[in-house]
């Protein structure tokens, strides 16, 4: 859908705005596998210009590990919240901050790897405190993959871990690591503190971040409703960076 056909978000002035962006499906198009994402030419430069325009109050809030974001956007001067708020870095040279959260038992990881091996086309993606099972190549296996993962978090560890649905994927992560907690962490720190947050995402995993932004007096925007697609998001960001 052309950007001109969509309502333009009404934003606070740049000096009061804190912009929080999801990565997959928001800044870049979804890909068949996590490693096959294509970074549009000039995206890093666009984010650098936008960060300067917002006095540094720009963050990527993603389910990916920080290493993935660094690999795709090396050296870009933005704050990063990875693993749904399980890890933070406020600038490329800042220390990495990990909230005190539990890690999944090693037995769960090994069981998930065996399960993926028995479903050709599924992918196991490790994270520092959890993991993801992707089934985009075999959508018919979604429920067969979900059931044993749900059983894992339904036991004694249910208070500590949650099973999260995403784009053709299931993720087990520690409770307390979600995009709402990530927004709260960022808004408590410079240069985000005191600004009006706008969170942009495309997936159910982004809903927590949107609710947190709205609760702080800002906005939560879905890509398909406000921009059409990631290309529309990038065009809009380009206008904002001018």
C-alpha positions, 0 to 999 in steps of 0.5 A: 500500500502506498504510504500516501494512502495511510494515515500519517502518525502524529508525533511529538517534536523530535526533541521530545520523541523517543523512537523504539523500533522492532527489527524483523518485519518492521525495519527489514522484510521477513526472510525464510530463515533468521540468517537470510535477512536482507539489509536494504542499502543505506539502512545503517546510514538512515538510522545514524541520521535519525539517531542524530536527529533524536539526540540519541533517543532511538533504539532497536527492540528485538527478539534477536541476540545483540550479536545478530543486530551487530552483524546486520547493522555494524557500528550503528549508533543506536541503543539495542534491546535484544532477546525481548529485553533480556539484554541491553546496550545503550550505545556501540561502546557501552557495556552490555547489561543483562537483567537478573533472569533465569536461563532454560535448563540444558536438558530443554535445549537438547530436547528441542534440538532432537525435536528439530532434527526429527522435523526436516525444515525446522530450525533451532535458534539458541539464545543466551537464556532461551531458544526459538524453534522456527517452522516457516518451511514446514507450517504443517508441523507447527502444532507438533512442535508446540506441544512438547515445548508447552509441556516443558514450561507447564511443569515446576518451571512455569513460574520462570519461563513462558512459551511465546508465539511469533512469526511461524516460530515458538520461543521459550524465554524467561518471564520478565524478558518482554518488550514491555520491560525493555521499553520500561528499562530504556525510558528510565535512562538517558537519553530516553528518560522524559521523552514521549515513546513511540513503539513500532512493531509488526508481531504479537511479540511487539504488543507488550512494547506498544502497551508500555509505550501507550502507558507512558503517554506515547503510541504503539503502532503496527506496521501494517496499519500505519505504514503498510510494510517495512519499506513504508516504515523506512520511507517514513523514517527517511522523512523523519530524519530530514 
